[in-house]
Amino acid sequence: MRYIIIGAGGIGGTIGARLFRSGHDVVVSARGSHLAALRSTGLRFVTPNGSETLPIPAVGGPADLELREGDVLIVATKTQDTTAALEAWAPHADGLPVVCAQNAVENERLALRLFSDVYGMLVWMPALHLEPGTIVAYGTPKSGMLPLGRYPQGVDKLAETIAADLDRSGFASWADPAIMRWKYGKLLGNLGNAVEALAGPGPAGRDLARRAREEGLAALTAAGVDVTTPAEERDRRGDLVEHGEIAGVPRPGGSSWQSLAKGSGTIEADYLNGEIVLLGRLHGVPTPVNAVLQREANRAARERRAPGSIDAAALTELVQS
């Protein structure tokens, strides 16, 4: 089995690095300066245990390699990039399975339009990608928790094989027939990403993040969506994945914070806070906090503002106005 990692950022880069280190056949797909660095010097992989450079084969897209039976596509892009990525690979990957190693809950639906065998994966993994060619993974003793299952539900032999490969490669992974329940639970946790990106990390934004989560839970309940609880998530994760310290490389913020820091021009808010806004509109549940966070995160990304460009008090006032 060969793993093709589409999107070699913090998540995809860590998955690719761990699988490669444990002896699996891995190819990573990247763009721009990151691709150039991977091709010229390899992937610099930094963890609490040290730093190493891995010679993982890197491609710019499906035209750079010949796909074959037994390949597994692992999509690890941000959700706003999923459609473009899938449309690029689909004509070359007929019959291949696709694993969505991404936040949000829309990716699997997008993939199922183009691929018949789609798997969802919960991603709980503290990682950083700001420098071309370098991935920093803070999780310890495991790099992350990565359960997966068929979409929309179920488990098969391939899911069990992938989970076993990941579990032996430095992750906590298992095949779960109700994987979307886990992903919806993670969605609730991700609703505070926009607060962190806009107002910076710290206690000032916690009340706003709490209110966003309460709206999210109300919308999901109205929609009849079952989700995992924070206690259930903590119990399953246990002490398998802790946030380790890496000398000289503090983790400044999560994935949305990193999108603003890189000035990418886009952010995932439409598929995190925006998912709750959509469900609220469909089921008559007010979601003013998530609507403001979606709007302001998109504005900050579009205007290429740095993370922390608005304080939490001002952000709260926008919700109340």
C-alpha positions in Angstrom: 0.0 0.0 0.0 1.3 3.5 -0.9 0.0 6.6 0.9 -0.3 9.7 -1.2 -0.6 12.7 1.1 -2.4 15.6 -0.6 -1.5 18.7 1.3 1.8 18.4 3.3 1.1 21.1 5.9 1.1 20.6 9.6 -1.3 17.7 9.5 -0.4 16.0 6.2 3.3 16.5 6.8 3.2 14.9 10.2 1.1 11.9 8.9 3.5 11.5 6.0 6.6 11.8 8.1 5.4 9.3 10.7 4.3 6.7 8.1 7.6 7.2 6.1 9.7 6.8 9.3 7.9 3.5 10.0 8.8 2.1 6.6 5.7 2.8 4.5 5.7 3.9 0.9 4.8 7.6 1.1 4.5 10.4 -1.4 3.6 14.0 -0.3 2.0 16.6 -2.6 2.7 20.3 -1.9 3.0 23.6 -3.7 5.2 26.6 -4.2 8.2 27.2 -1.9 7.2 24.3 0.3 7.4 21.9 -2.6 10.7 23.4 -3.7 12.2 22.9 -0.2 10.9 19.3 0.1 12.4 18.4 -3.2 15.8 20.1 -2.6 16.5 19.2 1.0 13.7 16.9 2.2 11.2 17.3 5.0 12.6 18.7 8.3 10.5 17.1 10.9 10.7 18.6 14.4 9.2 16.9 17.5 9.7 17.0 21.3 12.3 14.2 20.7 14.4 16.2 18.3 14.8 17.1 14.6 15.5 15.0 11.6 15.3 15.5 7.8 13.4 12.8 5.9 13.9 12.2 2.1 10.1 11.8 1.4 9.3 11.9 -2.4 7.4 15.1 -3.1 5.2 16.0 -6.1 3.3 19.0 -7.3 0.2 17.0 -8.4 -1.0 13.9 -10.1 0.9 14.6 -13.3 4.2 14.1 -11.4 3.6 10.4 -10.6 1.8 7.3 -11.9 -1.0 6.3 -9.6 -1.6 2.5 -9.2 -3.9 0.0 -7.6 -3.3 -0.1 -3.8 -2.7 3.6 -3.5 -4.6 5.5 -0.8 -5.2 9.2 -1.1 -5.1 11.1 2.2 -6.4 14.6 1.8 -5.0 17.0 4.4 -5.7 20.4 2.8 -7.8 23.1 4.5 -11.5 22.6 3.6 -11.6 25.7 1.4 -9.0 24.0 -0.8 -10.7 20.6 -0.9 -12.7 21.0 -4.1 -9.8 22.2 -6.2 -7.5 19.4 -4.8 -10.1 16.6 -5.4 -10.9 17.8 -8.9 -7.2 17.8 -9.8 -6.7 14.2 -8.6 -10.0 12.6 -9.5 -9.4 12.1 -13.3 -6.2 10.2 -12.4 -7.4 8.2 -9.4 -10.5 6.3 -10.6 -11.3 3.6 -8.0 -8.8 4.7 -5.4 -10.0 5.3 -1.8 -9.9 8.8 -0.3 -9.3 9.6 3.4 -10.3 13.1 4.6 -7.8 13.9 7.4 -9.3 17.4 7.9 -11.3 19.5 10.3 -15.0 20.4 9.4 -17.6 18.0 8.2 -18.1 19.0 4.6 -15.0 17.4 3.1 -16.4 13.9 3.0 -19.5 15.0 1.1 -17.3 16.8 -1.4 -15.1 13.7 -1.9 -18.1 11.4 -2.3 -19.2 13.4 -5.4 -16.0 12.3 -7.1 -14.9 9.1 -5.4 -16.9 6.0 -4.4 -14.8 5.0 -1.4 -14.5 7.8 1.1 -13.3 7.7 4.7 -13.5 10.3 7.4 -10.7 10.9 9.9 -10.8 12.8 13.1 -7.6 14.9 13.4 -6.5 15.8 16.9 -2.9 16.8 16.4 -1.0 19.9 17.6 1.2 20.8 14.7 2.8 23.9 13.0 3.7 24.7 9.5 5.0 28.2 8.8 8.4 27.6 7.2 8.8 25.9 3.8 10.2 22.4 4.2 9.6 22.3 8.0 6.8 20.6 10.0 6.7 20.8 13.8 4.7 18.2 15.6 4.1 18.9 19.3 2.2 15.8 20.3 3.8 13.4 22.8 4.1 10.5 23.4 1.9 10.0 20.3 1.9 12.7 17.6 -1.9 12.7 17.3 -5.2 10.9 17.7 -6.5 9.8 14.3 -9.5 7.4 14.3 -11.2 6.8 11.0 -14.1 5.1 9.4 -16.1 4.8 6.2 -18.3 7.8 5.3 -21.1 8.2 6.2 -20.7 5.2 8.5 -19.2 1.8 8.9 -15.8 0.0 9.1 -14.2 -2.2 6.5 -10.9 -4.0 6.1 -9.2 -1.0 4.6 -10.2 1.2 7.5 -8.8 -1.3 9.9 -5.5 -1.6 7.9 -5.0 2.2 7.7 -5.7 2.5 11.4 -3.2 -0.2 12.2 -0.6 1.4 10.1 -1.1 4.8 11.8 -1.2 3.2 15.2 2.2 1.5 14.6 3.6 4.8 13.2 3.3 7.0 16.3 -0.4 7.9 16.4 -3.4 6.7 18.5 -5.7 5.4 15.8 -8.6 2.9 15.5 -11.3 2.1 13.0 -14.6 3.6 14.2 -18.0 2.9 12.6 -19.4 6.3 13.8 -16.5 8.5 12.8 -18.7 11.5 11.9 -19.9 11.6 15.5 -16.3 12.3 16.4 -15.8 14.8 13.7 -18.9 16.8 14.7 -17.6 16.8 18.3 -14.3 18.2 17.0 -16.2 20.8 15.0 -17.6 22.2 18.2 -14.1 22.5 19.6 -12.9 24.2 16.4 -15.5 27.0 16.7 -13.1 29.0 18.9 -10.4 28.9 16.2 -11.6 32.1 14.7 -11.5 33.8 18.2 -7.8 32.7 18.6 -6.9 33.9 15.0 -8.7 37.3 15.4 -7.9 38.1 19.0 -4.9 36.0 19.7 -4.5 33.1 22.1 -5.2 33.7 25.8 -8.0 33.9 28.3 -9.6 37.1 27.0 -11.4 35.2 24.2 -12.6 32.2 26.2 -16.1 33.6 26.9 -16.7 34.2 23.2 -15.4 30.8 22.3 -17.7 29.3 24.9 -20.7 31.1 23.5 -19.8 30.0 19.9 -19.7 26.4 21.2 -23.1 26.7 22.9 -24.7 28.0 19.7 -23.1 25.1 17.9 -24.4 22.5 20.2 -27.9 24.0 20.0 -27.8 24.0 16.2 -26.5 20.4 16.0 -29.2 19.3 18.5 -31.9 20.9 16.4 -30.5 19.2 13.4 -30.6 15.8 15.1 -26.8 15.4 14.9 -25.1 13.1 17.5 -21.7 14.3 18.8 -19.1 13.2 21.2 -18.7 15.0 24.4 -15.5 16.7 25.7 -15.4 14.2 28.5 -15.6 11.3 26.1 -12.9 12.8 23.9 -10.6 13.3 26.9 -11.2 9.8 28.2 -10.3 8.3 24.8 -7.2 10.5 24.3 -6.1 10.1 27.9 -2.4 10.8 28.2 -1.6 9.4 24.7 -1.4 12.9 23.1 -0.1 15.7 25.3 1.2 19.0 24.1 5.0 18.7 24.4 7.4 21.6 24.5 10.0 22.1 21.8 12.9 24.4 22.7 13.0 27.5 20.5 9.7 26.6 18.7 6.7 27.6 20.8 3.4 26.9 19.2 1.8 30.4 18.6 -1.6 29.3 17.5 -3.8 26.7 15.8 -4.7 26.2 12.1 -6.7 29.3 11.6 -4.1 31.4 13.4 -1.5 29.9 11.1 -3.6 30.8 8.0 -3.5 34.5 9.0 0.1 34.3 9.9 1.0 32.9 6.5 -1.1 35.6 4.7 -2.7 32.9 2.6 -5.8 35.0 1.8 -8.2 32.3 2.9 -9.3 30.8 6.2 -11.5 27.8 7.1 -14.2 29.8 8.9 -16.9 29.1 6.3 -16.7 25.4 7.1 -16.3 25.7 10.9 -18.4 28.7 12.2 -20.2 28.8 8.9 -21.4 25.2 9.3 -23.2 26.2 12.5 -24.6 29.3 10.8 -26.0 27.2 8.0 -27.5 24.7 10.4 -29.0 27.5 12.5 -30.6 29.0 9.4 -32.0 25.6 8.4 -33.4 24.8 11.8 -34.4 28.2 13.2 -31.6 28.5 15.8 -30.0 31.9 16.3 -26.2 31.9 15.8 -25.0 35.5 16.1 -21.6 34.7 17.6 -20.7 32.3 14.9 -22.0 34.6 12.2 -19.7 37.4 13.4 -16.7 35.1 13.8 -17.3 33.8 10.2 -17.6 37.2 8.8 -14.6 38.8 10.6 -12.3 35.8 10.1 -13.0 35.9 6.3 -12.4 39.7 6.3 -9.1 39.4 8.2 -7.9 36.6 5.7 -9.1 38.6 2.7 -7.3 41.8 3.9 -4.3 39.7 4.9 -4.3 41.0 8.4 -1.9 39.5 11.0 -3.4 37.3 13.7 -4.5 39.1 16.8 -5.6 42.2 14.9 -8.7 42.8 17.0 -9.0 42.4 20.8 -11.6 40.2 22.3 -13.6 43.1 23.8 -14.0 44.7 20.4 -14.9 41.4 18.9 -17.6 40.9 21.5 -19.0 44.3 20.8 -19.5 43.3 17.2 -21.6 40.4 18.3 -23.7 42.7 20.4 -24.2 45.4 17.9 
